[in-house]
Each structure stands twice: as C-alpha cells, then as structure tokens.
Amino acid sequence: MKRSWTVCFLAALMMAGGVAAMSQETNPPPATVQTPPPGPEKIEPVIIPIHHAKAGYVAYYLQAAIEFAENVGTNQVLKGKSKALPDDRANQVILLTAKENMPFFGRIIHALDVPANEPSPKPTPPAQPPAPSQAGAAAAKDAAQQ
C-alpha cells in the first residue's frame, strides 16, 4: 500500500517532536526585510571615438586618472573600478566604468581630444662659425705651446 507524501511528512514531523511545536498557538516573529549588501557598481563598456588625438594617448591619461582616483580613496572620485583600453585600429577608447563616472571621464577626453597645433617650421641649421683669421690662428698656436 502506498503512503501519500502528507502521511510521510507528518510521521517524520512527529518523530522530530514538531507536532507539539505546531500545536501551540505562537505568533511567528515579525518578518524583517533584509536589503542585500551594496554590490559592485554595474560596469558597462562605453566606446568613445577619438577625433583628433591618438587613442593610445587618450587611454594612457585616462588610466593614469583612474589610478590616481584609486589612490585618493574609495568612492571619493570614482564609483567602483574602471579601466581604459585603447583601440588604435579604429582610433577609439573602450572605457569600462559605471555610468555615474562618465562626466568625470568626459571632461578629460574633451581636454585631450583637441586638434594638434600646426607643425612648427623646420629649424634653420646653425650658422657656420667664422673661419679663423691668420693672426688669430697664430695667437692660438702660441697659447697652446705655452
């Protein structure tokens, strides 16, 4: 004869002494809402095209700013971790960061991605020193002998 799961459950509960606990009229403890601990910020890749500068140059300074912010202290400058990667082939920077950090990085990119100054004219070669005169050469020879 098959037993139903309810009978098996009640038999196990009785053996564990749970029937007495179930029969008592007790109020369950009030439910407490537990908020999960704050987790890491959601990091999303942001692809930023670079128009004037080289992507490696911009990514280098972005990464330097990230390292500086990490040394300042947690969450004082940036939220969470960030990383800047150059894509030299397409001349863009891949920025892995939380959205809250984008104004910070946007100001840096805006300052770095500017047209380069026009190339300076080629420097003129220095003028050749004047040829020593006969009198000057004789005086230099006499000074060297002494």
C-alpha positions, 0 to 999 in steps of 0.5 A, a space after each residue: 500500500 502506498 503512503 501519500 507524501 502528507 502521511 510521510 511528512 507528518 510521521 517524520 514531523 512527529 518523530 522530530 517532536 514538531 507536532 507539539 511545536 505546531 500545536 501551540 498557538 505562537 505568533 511567528 516573529 515579525 518578518 524583517 526585510 533584509 536589503 542585500 549588501 551594496 554590490 559592485 557598481 554595474 560596469 558597462 563598456 562605453 566606446 568613445 571615438 577619438 577625433 583628433 588625438 591618438 587613442 593610445 594617448 587618450 587611454 594612457 591619461 585616462 588610466 593614469 586618472 583612474 589610478 590616481 582616483 584609486 589612490 585618493 580613496 574609495 568612492 571619493 572620485 570614482 564609483 567602483 573600478 574602471 579601466 581604459 583600453 585603447 583601440 588604435 585600429 579604429 582610433 577609439 577608447 573602450 572605457 569600462 566604468 559605471 555610468 555615474 563616472 562618465 562626466 568625470 571621464 568626459 571632461 578629460 577626453 574633451 581636454 585631450 581630444 583637441 586638434 594638434 597645433 600646426 607643425 612648427 617650421 623646420 629649424 634653420 641649421 646653425 650658422 657656420 662659425 667664422 673661419 679663423 683669421 691668420 693672426 688669430 690662428 697664430 695667437 692660438 698656436 702660441 697659447 697652446 705651446 705655452 
